[in-house]
Amino acid sequence: MKNCLIPFFGTALLLMACGDEVTNISEYGGADTVKAFKDLGKCDKSAIGKFVYVSDSVKVYACTDDGWTAVTGTDGSNGKNGTNGKNGKDGADGKDGTDGKSCTMTAFKDGTGFDVVCDGKSIGSVKNGADGADGKDGSNGKDGTSCSVAKAEDSDDAVVTCGKTSVTIHNGVDGKPGAPGTKGTDGTNGTNGTNGSDGASCKIVSDMDGVVQIQCGEGKDATTTKLYKAICGTKPYDPEKSFCTAEGEAYPLCNGKKYDPATYECVNGEPVKVLKSCGDELYNVHAKFCFNNKTYPLCNGEEYDVELETCENGKKVVVYEKCGDEKYKAEDADHLFCAEFENKDTEEKTYQIYKYTTIEVKSKDYSETWMAENLNYETENSRCYENKESNCEIYGRLYSLAAAKNACPNGWRLPSLADWDGLIYAVNELDQNPDAKNNAGEVLKSSKIWNIGEGSDLYGFTALPGGARAFIEGVYHEGGLGTDAYFWSSRNSGMCVHLINQTTHQNNVNEASIEDFSPNSQFSVRCIKNAESN
């Protein structure tokens, strides 16, 4: 420090669903028998074409590409009265049975329907309904609607039609050869046939989700039969509308097309890939998102900023606030803020994190928000004490008055002399003592860093002894680091607030004084928040 500076610094200091198709069964092998549907084995490639008779539901199921499919027909209408049957002749000894054949559907010669035969045994028939006879002792019934079974024009499939509604029953694939037949037994004499009951009309009452429901008769005498177009897993589905995956799940066709639900979804009638690449990982965009080559689970279906947020119970929670290339904890927003600086010439914006404090003295009706650290935004005509960056990191920069007036961030300003007077008045605890000037220096100074004469920092203002570079008689005098704090006011004449660390003949260590210096001098800057931004 130059000798000429000693008297000067001795006196002052600056203050973030798959069609029942009752399968028109082509020639397959014999059918196994199980008790219930749940006892059916696994329907995989090795079982394709296999027929199994389920005894408790009296149905035959075929293993197809779309899973276990019931081979069932609709209930036929009641037949006409039968004639008395003749006595049957003694049956001849049966011959050794030939190799068993698959279940088949054989059309009756009179065209009235089909006979379903499995392993040489008739397990049922699908008959065309005939017009019902007049009911006995009852009023005339409504005209019945018959159901018919016909061969499809362009395939071996069967078309079941009830009224105006038709359902196609698809043939299954070839079955395996049946086991050798057993030796037949002697036939017994037939019994006289009984009169048939009155027929009832049938109609399709619903065709949804792979289940066709047929109702025969009306009212309390009505009977209902369900035909399953196909089974996927344990649920029926309509192959014309859906497809079944190997996992036993049915999905809607995409404009008639199948797709892999694990990697595609149907968008506007076209399969669209839902897997994307993130680094070395493939991920489903409906479950995760990619950030910096790493995947993260979506938060209730939405992405979030993993640098600033977390997902808790399906909700995004802000953990950090971003400030340019820096960030600070959201919980610290009560004393930190992101300062936005704008270069007036280039309009370029930069951001820095600063501490702030709101000083309230209710008894003096005072409440203002001040920066709680010295400004460190580089501008023209500003510098670090002794041009050392380490000093800027602790004490901030020293600014000329002209530079100080344009240095505060958006929403903040360089305090006026009245702002400083108001602060000193508000925090002064000695205003009732006529013999004392004030103790604002003591309560505004930080409790550390000062060489001697630390303050109480009662309001969190944390004034730091950043020294000064005073311009006196054309010469700069630099000194006071650790002992003096000078803060510019916006007054053009160059008024500043001075805090010191020891008592001299002009100043008291506890006081804050207003002093006059050349505008070319370079002092610290504390910004005050604009009233409209409070």
Number of C-alpha atoms within 10 A of each C-alpha: 9 8 8 10 16 13 10 14 20 19 18 28 32 28 30 19 26 32 30 27 30 29 28 25 27 19 20 23 22 25 25 16 16 16 13 14 18 9 10 17 12 12 20 14 11 9 18 20 25 24 29 24 24 21 13 10 10 13 18 26 27 28 26 22 18 24 25 29 27 26 28 24 26 26 21 23 23 18 18 15 13 12 11 11 11 11 11 12 10 11 12 10 11 12 11 11 13 12 15 20 23 25 29 21 23 15 18 13 8 6 12 17 21 20 18 23 18 25 21 15 9 13 15 18 20 24 23 22 26 20 18 21 17 12 13 9 6 7 8 10 14 11 10 20 21 21 28 22 25 18 15 14 9 6 9 16 21 23 20 23 20 23 15 9 13 15 19 21 25 21 21 26 19 15 23 19 16 20 15 14 16 13 12 13 11 11 13 11 12 12 11 13 12 11 12 12 16 16 22 28 25 26 20 23 14 13 19 13 19 25 23 21 17 20 20 26 19 14 7 6 8 12 14 15 14 18 21 26 31 32 30 24 21 12 16 24 29 26 25 14 19 20 24 24 18 13 8 15 17 24 19 20 21 18 13 13 14 16 19 11 16 10 16 15 17 18 11 9 12 15 19 14 17 17 17 15 15 15 12 8 12 14 19 17 18 12 16 19 22 19 15 8 11 13 19 14 18 17 18 13 13 15 17 20 13 15 13 18 16 16 18 10 8 12 13 18 15 18 18 21 21 18 17 14 8 13 17 18 14 18 13 14 15 11 14 20 20 20 19 17 19 16 12 9 6 7 9 9 12 15 17 18 17 16 20 22 19 19 18 16 14 9 7 11 8 14 15 17 19 22 24 24 23 26 24 24 22 16 15 11 14 22 23 20 24 13 11 10 14 12 16 21 13 15 25 25 26 31 31 25 30 17 19 28 19 15 25 24 22 13 16 22 20 24 23 18 17 12 15 20 15 16 20 21 17 20 23 21 15 14 14 10 9 8 8 12 18 22 21 25 30 26 25 29 30 24 18 17 18 21 13 13 20 25 23 16 18 16 17 22 22 24 32 31 31 31 27 28 23 23 17 14 7 9 10 15 21 19 21 26 20 18 25 27 30 33 30 35 25 19 17 12 12 18 21 29 25 24 32 35 28 20 14 14 7 9 20 22 21 24 23 31 25 19 15 13 17 17 21 19 21 32 31 31 32 25 27 24 21 16 11 7 9 11
